[in-house]
Amino acid sequence: YQPENPPLPRLVHALAPWIAGMDFDSRAPIHVQLQRVFVSDDRYARNLVLARAGNLLFFLVACLTVWLWARRELGSGGGLVATFLFTMQPMIVGHAGVATHDMAATAATALSLFAFSRWLDDPSVRRATAFGAAFGLAVLCKFSCIGYVPAACAAMYVVRLARDRSTRAAWKALLPSFAAASTVTLLVIWSGYAFTTEKFIVGIR
């Protein structure tokens, strides 16, 4: 019931309730909708679990990304330890248990940064495309990722440049594949809105 937010988490969160028969009428006030959807059939606890269940998908994506990235840098043992520490963070556990966009943004940001790290290591079009897709998904999860992901990528590049001066030359190698990353990002975002342009055109008018 908050259409100003990106669509991806809302679709994932709504899937289990929709399959279970819960319905939503956007024409009614929010408090009326909450009463109808969660309380009216006297199955509040069950309905609340269904509404929050979708967030577990984003939690699992975040855990898998942490494990893959840490294993790549620290080995299998380091990957397990990093994932364990990640899942024990109260902030992570708390946001994974509610139906909001924050866990989705966490997962998509981690995935984007992991993809960017791989792109730095191998500035190929294939890895640029992977980063573009991940960044597009991040934007579809939460609009704050539009700022967070590029800022974090810039910080990663600066740190790598400080560690290894040869990274300066690697940046030049990234430029040819930058167009591929940008194009894929825009296509993924557009696909999240079902390739529609009507609202954009109306806004211009």
Buried (B, 14 or more C-beta within 10 A) or exposed (E): EEEEBBBBBBEBBBBBBEEEEBEEEEEEEEEEBBEBBBEEEEBEEBBBEBBBBBBEBBBEBBBBBBBBBBBBEEEEEBBBBBBEEBBEEEEBEEBBEEBBBBBBBBBBBBBBBBBBBBBBEEBBBEBBBBBBBBBBBBBBBBBBBEEBBEEBBEEBBEEBBEEEEEBEEBEEEBEEBBEBBEEBBBBBBBEBBEEEEEEEEEEEE
